């Protein structure tokens, strides 16, 4: 009789322990599921949605000497954490490198690839550089442009229309290096010179 009571007591204890372990694992599983569902909210939302938005922003990149190198500004910036990319409305990129003429680029839309230090501009891209004592005024219009601000390079594979002083240049594809003041047209170029003054 005593042995039977001890065994019954052990079976009850064992069943209580098994139920307890079952509830412990169930609680752990439920916590993991809830934690997974809540991760997006704790991290600021899904990775394909902006984690921050800035209205009327201006970003200044400085040289090693502490002087402004270029400024990127715009009406609205929405940063996507996936890929570290920012979508920009009405972007304006201004080159401010000391000793070089100020170049201003405007467009309808822009995309900043922060890790690559690259800006892609889309829609009614307009590049303007004022005249200097050594160079004529420059204006270039195209529909898409890639700007590498750290290297002072602008390039496109789209048709361009350029005004250099009184001359008009049309072509497809362009690479412009502001550091060396050189411009390369890729293909199908046409240059229209005004008549010489007599």
Secondary structure by P-SEA (a helix, b strand, c coil): caaaaaaaaaaaaaaaaaaaaaaaaaaaaaaaaaaaaacccccccccccccccccbbbbbbbcccccccccccccbbbbbcccbbbbbcbbbbbbbcccccbbbbbcccccccccccbbbbccbbbbbbcccccccbbbbbbcbbbbcccccbbbbccbbbbbcccbbbbbccbbbbccccbbbbccbbbbbbccccc
